[in-house]
Structures are given as structure tokens and as C-alpha cells.
Amino acid sequence: MPEDGKLAKIRAILAKAEDPATSPEEADAYFAKAAELMAKYGIEKAMLADADPSQDRPGDRIIKITGTYANDRELLLGYIMDALGCKGINLRNGEAHLFGYESQLERVEMLFTSLQLQAFNAMRHGRPRPGEKTITYRKSFLAGFMVTVYARLKEIEARARQEAAPSATGRSAELVLADRKAVTLARFAQAYPNSRNGGGVRRGGSGKAAGESAGRRADLGQTRVAGRRAISA
């Protein structure tokens, strides 16, 4: 299938998962399929570029983070980037600067757009326990959702690497992706030499279990540098 056709198919599957009428069981199946196709697409691009670098070049892009719970959206983006082998930093103006290869950045942006919608739709259906603040419940819900989706993405990406055939140069997917990660980190360090990694998301609240459940159904840290926070899980 041509590249545009593959990405269109992935977007169509994600759109089904975002539909409020989709059942949790259906959404789980859609996420698994979309994430699997995304992982295979990313590996395919990486292996082709190992022999022909013009197939997938290093790049960067700016993503605007808007809406309520901005810190949680930043963290979600950080988890997605880490799972897919990218690196980024949050800027003062509500934007994130992402580094990676073009195929990786495309997948990060697609997943970030879709998972935000899925997470917030699911979150609004939950109810805090008596006496618990709504914001406490919702933030713990989002924390549970993020870490669960992150684990699922890591597992799917690892499986795709293991199943990939060697590139035309005879190198394994593990070696190809390790080299790409090194290039990405070097480009990030050149642009933001004083950044340092922080921790992930840890929050109390009764919404954590519900968020983890929503994360399992989903269709698929921070550093300060002169006012900037580097994104990492």
C-alpha cells in the first residue's frame, strides 16, 4: 500500500476509536490495530532509510498544546514521544519542540491528537468518590491513562522490532533504531544543551484505576531550562 494510503488507514481506525458511540471493547480492538500498523509503518520507514537516507530524514516540528489540563497534555505528549523514540521540550508559550525522524514525528502527532480526545472523553464519564475534588479525580484518571497507554505502546513497538526483517544493509531493527535514537538525542542536545531530565507522573486520587482501564481500552518528565521544560517520561 502507498505511504499515504497506510497513514489514511491508521487515521480512519483512530477516528473509530474516538467516536463516543464506540464500545470499550471495540475501542480496545481499534487501538491495538492502529498501534500495530503504526509500529510496522515506523519500522518499515526506518529499515528503508538505513539503505537510502532520503526515505526518512531527521526533522523537528512544533506542536501547540491547547485546552484545559495543559500540564497533563504535556505529559501525555512526553510519554508518546518516548515510546516512539523521539525527544522534545516544552516552551513557555504553550508549544512543544519535537525532534525525531519524519515518520516518527508523524506518528507522534497522530497519536497525541487522538489520545487527547479519547482520554478526555473517557475522563468526563467518571465520578469522584464522595468528598473527593473533581480535579483530583480527573488528574489521577489522566495519570492512570497515560502510564497504561505508554506501557502498551512500548510493548507494541518492541514486538514490531523483534518481528522486523534485517534492512538491505543486513542490520537488525534494534541497531537501526539505536542509531536513529542517537542522532535524535544529539540534535536535541545541540539545540538545548542545558536541559536535564525529570520524573514522570505520580498522583493520588480515586480516578487512577478508571484511567488505567481507559488506557487499556484506548485505540492507540520534565526539565527547566530558562523557562523551558524538556519532555521525557
JOSULVEN-V981808 format. One record per run of one state. SS is the DSSP state (a for helix, b for strand, c for the rest). FROM is the first residue (numbers start at 1). LEN is the number of residues. If there is no record, write none. Layout:
ss=[SS | SS]
from=[FROM | FROM]
len=[LEN | LEN]
//
This chain:
ss=[c | a | c | a | c | a | c | b | c | a | c | b | c | b | a | c | a | c | a | c | a | c | b | c | b | c]
from=[1 | 3 | 19 | 24 | 52 | 53 | 56 | 58 | 65 | 70 | 84 | 87 | 91 | 95 | 102 | 124 | 134 | 164 | 173 | 192 | 208 | 218 | 222 | 226 | 228 | 232]
len=[2 | 16 | 5 | 28 | 1 | 3 | 2 | 7 | 5 | 14 | 3 | 4 | 4 | 7 | 22 | 10 | 30 | 9 | 19 | 16 | 10 | 4 | 4 | 2 | 4 | 2]
//
